[in-house]
Amino acid sequence: MTANTWLDKLAPMQTYLVGGAVRDELLNYPVHERDWVVVGGTPQAMLDQGYTQVGKDFPVFLHPETKEEYALARTERKSGHGYTGFEVHYAPNVTLEEDLARRDLTINAIARAPSGELIDPYGGQRDIEDRVLRHVSSAFIEDPLRVLRAARFAARYHHLGFAVAPETIALMLQISRDGELGYLPPERLWQEMQRALGERNPDVFIHVLRSCGALAALLPELDVLFGVPQSAEHHPEIDTGIHTLMALQRAADLDAGNDVRFAVLVHDLGKGTSPRAEWPRHIEHEVRGVALVDGVCDRLKVPNHYRSLALSVCRYHLHAHRGMELRGKTLLNMLESIGALRQADNLTPFLLACQADSQGRKGYETRPYPQADYLQGALAVIKAITAAPFKAEGLEGRAIGDAMRVARIRALDDYREAYRSG
């Protein structure tokens, strides 16, 4: 039965399961939420049935019991820049096929009728079988956010063999060249990036963005790392951009949180500013990178706890790698700077990011990272030194802090010597 035959037979107020739930059911992938489209409905009819309206630009309603979203079938027409520059039309005569036509990818433009039958006017099932991420129509270029969404789906389903269709990459390249990405609000950019970082293969997200010119527009500080060489002795993969993606993927393989993955993504930005005459060395790149990481966080309005961890990893990842060599004073300064003394939980994500950096190198993926245990031990050493004994000696105020600091440095030096002697 064709889609048009189905649409001809629709009764008023027909509801269809659409989008991700249908797609993931077909992929035998976990379904986390379900969205519905209502054909033949009106806002008043939905309210009369007990639904609660939540949409502003177009009517979206919450089911009175399940609280799942039900949206009236609609069409969209480009009227401005960015992903909000659309005129939305909804009416009882908007068909299901017209509603599906406005969606980004064919695999997201499949609906399931109440009977269970699939309505697939744009070949989404075929593309699922062929493992292709393909745009529904040329209207794809009207919404620049779809560049990031396509890249995110590529990251999500890469392990299943999916790839973005060449003709869709071409449209993404056109969007990048037209400057439309510059109209995306930072909050929306960050939302898509944060979701992509959490996918199974976040490195694919960056790779796809780079392949269509979007990375240069959105994260130029990261884009310039590709082609920047590093010492083959320490980085057999040589290319800094490749190392960054390897480290990012290693963070994902370690099941690190999104804050750790973001920190890994930006930890080497300073290498993009190393003078060519010094290549493949990158002297003090970790110092120069701090301002770049700060700038990215400002531009994307990154949450403060992401920023704090990213700055710590950028500034001190080389310290962590040399952890067993650090003198007590240097090690104490590092642990204080990353906030480990204020909150011990700050050290764990920091070390996980440093481990991903160390193992995100060709041939290093499974090498041990003993620095993590060593630095956790160092933190335990200094936290064992408290103010109580110094108060008992009659010290007060700042004198207590000064005495504790001297004692902690001495303890860390002893800890290092004990570790070296075995």
C-alpha positions as semicolon CSV with decimal commas, in nm:
position;residue;x (nm);y (nm);z (nm)
1;M;0,000;0,000;0,000
2;T;0,147;0,337;-0,099
3;A;0,181;0,635;0,130
4;N;-0,074;0,830;-0,075
5;T;-0,329;0,548;-0,036
6;W;-0,273;0,558;0,336
7;L;-0,320;0,934;0,347
8;D;-0,640;0,912;0,148
9;K;-0,785;0,677;0,408
10;L;-0,684;0,877;0,716
11;A;-0,965;0,961;0,950
12;P;-0,965;1,287;1,146
13;M;-0,722;1,305;1,440
14;Q;-0,501;1,015;1,340
15;T;-0,186;0,976;1,550
16;Y;0,140;0,824;1,430
17;L;0,460;0,728;1,605
18;V;0,741;0,913;1,425
19;G;1,111;0,986;1,419
20;G;1,368;0,830;1,646
21;A;1,143;0,572;1,810
22;V;1,053;0,417;1,475
23;R;1,411;0,436;1,351
24;D;1,559;0,274;1,658
25;E;1,296;0,001;1,669
26;L;1,396;-0,093;1,315
27;L;1,761;-0,095;1,421
28;N;1,690;-0,298;1,736
29;Y;1,841;-0,002;1,919
30;P;1,726;0,118;2,264
31;V;1,428;0,354;2,244
32;H;1,442;0,621;2,514
33;E;1,149;0,841;2,416
34;R;0,860;0,841;2,176
35;D;0,724;1,131;1,970
36;W;0,393;1,146;1,790
37;V;0,243;1,347;1,509
38;V;-0,129;1,421;1,489
39;V;-0,290;1,451;1,146
40;G;-0,627;1,620;1,111
41;G;-0,617;1,784;1,452
42;T;-0,654;2,136;1,586
43;P;-0,523;2,296;1,904
44;Q;-0,871;2,314;2,051
45;A;-0,942;1,949;1,975
46;M;-0,622;1,850;2,155
47;L;-0,710;2,065;2,457
48;D;-1,059;1,919;2,466
49;Q;-0,906;1,572;2,501
50;G;-0,702;1,676;2,804
51;Y;-0,366;1,744;2,638
52;T;-0,149;2,028;2,771
53;Q;-0,004;2,270;2,515
54;V;0,369;2,343;2,553
55;G;0,478;2,464;2,209
56;K;0,518;2,832;2,132
57;D;0,609;2,844;1,762
58;F;0,382;2,554;1,675
59;P;0,139;2,346;1,877
60;V;0,303;2,066;2,073
61;F;0,102;1,891;2,340
62;L;0,174;1,659;2,630
63;H;-0,038;1,348;2,665
64;P;-0,247;1,372;2,985
65;E;-0,113;1,039;3,116
66;T;0,215;0,943;2,944
67;K;0,338;1,304;2,909
68;E;0,480;1,210;2,567
69;E;0,487;1,484;2,303
70;Y;0,220;1,505;2,035
71;A;0,274;1,765;1,761
72;L;0,020;1,871;1,502
73;A;0,127;1,790;1,148
74;R;0,298;2,091;0,997
75;T;0,502;2,229;0,711
76;E;0,786;2,480;0,722
77;R;0,908;2,747;0,483
78;K;1,246;2,919;0,506
79;S;1,210;3,287;0,594
80;G;1,540;3,388;0,750
81;H;1,881;3,272;0,869
82;G;1,965;2,994;1,111
83;Y;1,759;2,708;1,241
84;T;1,482;2,937;1,374
85;G;1,432;3,125;1,046
86;F;1,117;2,939;0,941
87;E;0,749;3,010;0,893
88;V;0,549;2,720;1,032
89;H;0,210;2,619;0,893
90;Y;-0,019;2,373;1,069
91;A;-0,376;2,289;0,979
92;P;-0,604;1,985;0,973
93;N;-0,537;1,941;0,600
94;V;-0,158;1,904;0,637
95;T;-0,084;1,545;0,544
96;L;0,148;1,298;0,711
97;E;0,364;1,287;0,400
98;E;0,401;1,667;0,407
99;D;0,500;1,656;0,773
100;L;0,759;1,383;0,712
101;A;0,903;1,581;0,419
102;R;1,032;1,855;0,651
103;R;1,251;1,614;0,848
104;D;1,627;1,599;0,810
105;L;1,723;1,240;0,724
106;T;1,525;0,964;0,558
107;I;1,581;0,732;0,854
108;N;1,400;0,992;1,069
109;A;1,110;1,030;0,823
110;I;0,934;0,700;0,887
111;A;0,601;0,679;1,071
112;R;0,419;0,388;1,229
113;A;0,039;0,378;1,202
114;P;-0,181;0,257;1,489
115;S;-0,218;-0,072;1,299
116;G;0,158;-0,119;1,310
117;E;0,212;-0,061;0,940
118;L;0,503;0,165;0,841
119;I;0,454;0,474;0,627
120;D;0,785;0,544;0,456
121;P;0,744;0,780;0,158
122;Y;1,114;0,876;0,137
123;G;1,295;0,543;0,150
124;G;1,409;0,543;0,510
125;Q;1,384;0,166;0,547
126;R;1,603;0,115;0,241
127;D;1,863;0,353;0,381
128;I;1,855;0,170;0,715
129;E;1,926;-0,153;0,532
130;D;2,203;0,013;0,331
131;R;2,341;0,192;0,640
132;V;2,317;0,535;0,477
133;L;2,244;0,873;0,636
134;R;2,072;1,062;0,355
135;H;1,878;1,389;0,345
136;V;1,505;1,376;0,274
137;S;1,510;1,661;0,023
138;S;1,710;1,963;-0,090
139;A;1,531;2,156;0,186
140;F;1,800;2,006;0,411
141;I;2,014;2,313;0,341
142;E;1,755;2,545;0,494
143;D;1,847;2,442;0,850
144;P;2,218;2,466;0,938
145;L;2,163;2,270;1,259
146;R;2,117;1,963;1,039
147;V;2,491;1,964;0,971
148;L;2,555;1,887;1,336
149;R;2,266;1,643;1,358
150;A;2,389;1,442;1,061
151;A;2,738;1,432;1,212
152;R;2,593;1,325;1,547
153;F;2,394;1,041;1,393
154;A;2,711;0,932;1,212
155;A;2,883;0,915;1,552
156;R;2,593;0,725;1,707
157;Y;2,556;0,460;1,440
158;H;2,912;0,429;1,313
159;H;2,952;0,094;1,489
160;L;2,656;-0,034;1,288
161;G;2,823;0,063;0,961
162;F;2,638;0,390;0,890
163;A;2,799;0,671;0,692
164;V;2,674;1,003;0,555
165;A;2,581;0,987;0,188
166;P;2,818;1,180;-0,041
167;E;2,532;1,390;-0,177
168;T;2,435;1,484;0,181
169;I;2,795;1,577;0,259
170;A;2,779;1,803;-0,047
171;L;2,476;1,987;0,097
172;M;2,651;2,015;0,435
173;L;2,951;2,165;0,257
174;Q;2,721;2,418;0,087
175;I;2,574;2,520;0,423
176;S;2,925;2,571;0,562
177;R;3,034;2,778;0,261
178;D;2,722;2,994;0,276
179;G;2,802;3,099;0,632
180;E;2,473;2,972;0,773
181;L;2,647;2,802;1,065
182;G;2,736;3,144;1,200
183;Y;2,368;3,209;1,273
184;L;2,332;2,917;1,511
185;P;2,298;3,031;1,874
186;P;2,580;2,907;2,099
187;E;2,341;2,730;2,334
188;R;2,207;2,517;2,049
189;L;2,556;2,446;1,920
190;W;2,668;2,332;2,262
191;Q;2,359;2,115;2,307
192;E;2,434;1,925;1,986
193;M;2,806;1,901;2,065
194;Q;2,741;1,775;2,416
195;R;2,508;1,505;2,285
196;A;2,760;1,406;2,018
197;L;3,040;1,378;2,275
198;G;2,830;1,119;2,455
199;E;2,794;0,892;2,152
200;R;2,985;0,566;2,110
201;N;3,218;0,715;1,846
202;P;3,249;1,090;1,917
203;D;3,560;1,107;1,698
204;V;3,335;1,041;1,397
205;F;3,133;1,353;1,482
206;I;3,447;1,567;1,452
207;H;3,562;1,383;1,140
208;V;3,230;1,446;0,961
209;L;3,227;1,813;1,060
210;R;3,576;1,850;0,922
211;S;3,489;1,671;0,598
212;C;3,223;1,931;0,516
213;G;3,408;2,243;0,633
214;A;3,193;2,287;0,943
215;L;3,475;2,230;1,192
216;A;3,668;2,527;1,053
217;A;3,358;2,743;1,100
218;L;3,261;2,619;1,446
219;L;3,589;2,520;1,612
220;P;3,873;2,674;1,411
221;E;4,110;2,625;1,706
222;L;4,060;2,250;1,670
223;D;4,053;2,242;1,292
224;V;4,401;2,393;1,261
225;L;4,553;2,102;1,456
226;F;4,518;1,874;1,156
227;G;4,845;1,875;0,967
228;V;5,047;2,002;1,264
229;P;5,324;1,746;1,328
230;Q;5,445;1,612;1,660
231;S;5,757;1,419;1,752
232;A;5,729;1,065;1,611
233;E;5,918;0,940;1,915
234;H;5,631;1,029;2,146
235;H;5,350;1,041;1,891
236;P;5,380;0,767;1,625
237;E;5,059;0,901;1,468
238;I;5,248;1,234;1,422
239;D;4,948;1,451;1,325
240;T;4,812;1,652;1,621
241;G;4,456;1,645;1,492
242;I;4,466;1,267;1,454
243;H;4,606;1,235;1,805
244;T;4,321;1,449;1,939
245;L;4,061;1,224;1,778
246;M;4,241;0,912;1,901
247;A;4,245;1,052;2,255
248;L;3,878;1,149;2,231
249;Q;3,785;0,801;2,119
250;R;4,000;0,652;2,393
251;A;3,803;0,859;2,646
252;A;3,483;0,713;2,504
253;D;3,625;0,361;2,525
254;L;3,708;0,428;2,891
255;D;3,342;0,523;2,939
256;A;3,444;0,870;3,052
257;G;3,180;1,134;3,110
258;N;3,111;1,412;2,863
259;D;3,307;1,660;3,074
260;V;3,617;1,442;3,040
261;R;3,559;1,396;2,667
262;F;3,533;1,771;2,613
263;A;3,851;1,829;2,813
264;V;4,033;1,574;2,594
265;L;3,896;1,735;2,279
266;V;4,051;2,073;2,363
267;H;4,356;1,973;2,567
268;D;4,610;2,034;2,287
269;L;4,472;2,352;2,129
270;G;4,796;2,529;2,214
271;K;4,984;2,318;1,959
272;G;4,797;2,501;1,686
273;T;4,987;2,817;1,781
274;S;5,336;2,665;1,794
275;P;5,577;2,847;1,561
276;R;5,646;2,640;1,250
277;A;6,017;2,683;1,303
278;E;5,987;2,482;1,625
279;W;5,789;2,190;1,477
280;P;5,758;1,909;1,571
281;R;5,828;2,049;1,919
282;H;5,554;2,240;2,100
283;I;5,725;2,422;2,382
284;E;5,478;2,545;2,649
285;H;5,179;2,456;2,434
286;E;4,991;2,372;2,752
287;V;5,037;2,730;2,874
288;R;4,933;2,888;2,544
289;G;4,634;2,658;2,521
290;V;4,468;2,797;2,833
291;A;4,348;3,118;2,665
292;L;4,225;2,920;2,363
293;V;4,023;2,682;2,579
294;D;3,880;2,977;2,767
295;G;3,782;3,138;2,437
296;V;3,604;2,826;2,313
297;C;3,416;2,796;2,641
298;D;3,311;3,161;2,621
299;R;3,195;3,128;2,262
300;L;2,993;2,811;2,315
301;K;2,873;2,906;2,663
302;V;3,015;2,586;2,804
303;P;2,900;2,501;3,159
304;N;3,144;2,602;3,433
305;H;3,232;2,251;3,547
306;Y;3,323;2,156;3,189
307;R;3,536;2,468;3,160
308;S;3,713;2,409;3,490
309;L;3,811;2,054;3,403
310;A;3,913;2,147;3,048
311;L;4,141;2,424;3,174
312;S;4,299;2,192;3,432
313;V;4,366;1,921;3,174
314;C;4,503;2,170;2,922
315;R;4,739;2,329;3,174
316;Y;4,855;2,023;3,367
317;H;4,832;1,712;3,148
318;L;5,209;1,709;3,098
319;H;5,257;1,740;3,474
320;A;5,035;1,435;3,521
321;H;5,232;1,234;3,266
322;R;5,552;1,316;3,458
323;G;5,382;1,270;3,794
324;M;5,640;1,036;3,945
325;E;5,918;1,284;3,861
326;L;5,762;1,595;4,016
327;R;5,910;1,746;4,327
328;G;5,680;1,790;4,623
329;K;5,624;2,162;4,572
330;T;5,535;2,127;4,205
331;L;5,302;1,837;4,271
332;L;5,128;2,019;4,556
333;N;5,080;2,326;4,338
334;M;4,922;2,113;4,065
335;L;4,684;1,935;4,301
336;E;4,584;2,268;4,454
337;S;4,530;2,427;4,112
338;I;4,300;2,153;3,984
339;G;4,096;2,175;4,303
340;A;4,178;1,826;4,431
341;L;4,227;1,949;4,787
342;R;3,891;2,124;4,788
343;Q;3,709;1,829;4,635
344;A;3,878;1,493;4,589
345;D;3,635;1,405;4,309
346;N;3,809;1,667;4,094
347;L;4,114;1,446;4,062
348;T;3,942;1,139;3,914
349;P;3,808;1,301;3,594
350;F;4,134;1,493;3,553
351;L;4,333;1,170;3,564
352;L;4,090;0,994;3,331
353;A;4,138;1,270;3,073
354;C;4,516;1,247;3,112
355;Q;4,500;0,870;3,069
356;A;4,298;0,912;2,748
357;D;4,558;1,160;2,622
358;S;4,845;0,923;2,702
359;Q;4,675;0,620;2,549
360;G;4,535;0,812;2,251
361;R;4,849;0,743;2,052
362;K;4,927;0,483;1,790
363;G;5,041;0,168;1,969
364;Y;4,977;0,313;2,316
365;E;4,607;0,231;2,343
366;T;4,642;-0,044;2,605
367;R;4,958;0,068;2,781
368;P;4,918;0,106;3,158
369;Y;4,890;0,453;3,307
370;P;5,043;0,410;3,655
371;Q;5,049;0,786;3,704
372;A;4,682;0,770;3,803
373;D;4,742;0,550;4,105
374;Y;5,055;0,744;4,196
375;L;4,874;1,078;4,196
376;Q;4,579;0,940;4,388
377;G;4,830;0,819;4,646
378;A;4,992;1,162;4,656
379;L;4,656;1,320;4,729
380;A;4,601;1,078;5,015
381;V;4,944;1,167;5,156
382;I;4,878;1,538;5,174
383;K;4,520;1,504;5,297
384;A;4,650;1,301;5,588
385;I;4,830;1,614;5,710
386;T;4,572;1,819;5,899
387;A;4,573;2,134;6,107
388;A;4,518;1,962;6,442
389;P;4,884;1,893;6,534
390;F;4,988;2,246;6,451
391;K;4,709;2,393;6,656
392;A;4,826;2,175;6,944
393;E;5,169;2,333;6,910
394;G;5,010;2,674;6,962
395;L;5,017;2,797;6,601
396;E;4,735;3,022;6,483
397;G;4,591;3,166;6,163
398;R;4,820;3,185;5,863
399;A;5,103;3,017;6,053
400;I;4,901;2,694;6,058
401;G;4,857;2,704;5,681
402;D;5,225;2,776;5,623
403;A;5,329;2,490;5,848
404;M;5,087;2,250;5,680
405;R;5,223;2,344;5,340
406;V;5,584;2,280;5,445
407;A;5,483;1,946;5,594
408;R;5,291;1,845;5,284
409;I;5,581;1,927;5,052
410;R;5,817;1,725;5,269
411;A;5,570;1,435;5,276
412;L;5,535;1,439;4,898
413;D;5,912;1,436;4,853
414;D;5,932;1,138;5,088
415;Y;5,650;0,971;4,896
416;R;5,840;1,014;4,570
417;E;6,162;0,874;4,713
418;A;5,979;0,576;4,861
419;Y;5,815;0,507;4,526
420;R;6,149;0,525;4,344
421;S;6,319;0,290;4,590
422;G;6,042;0,038;4,536
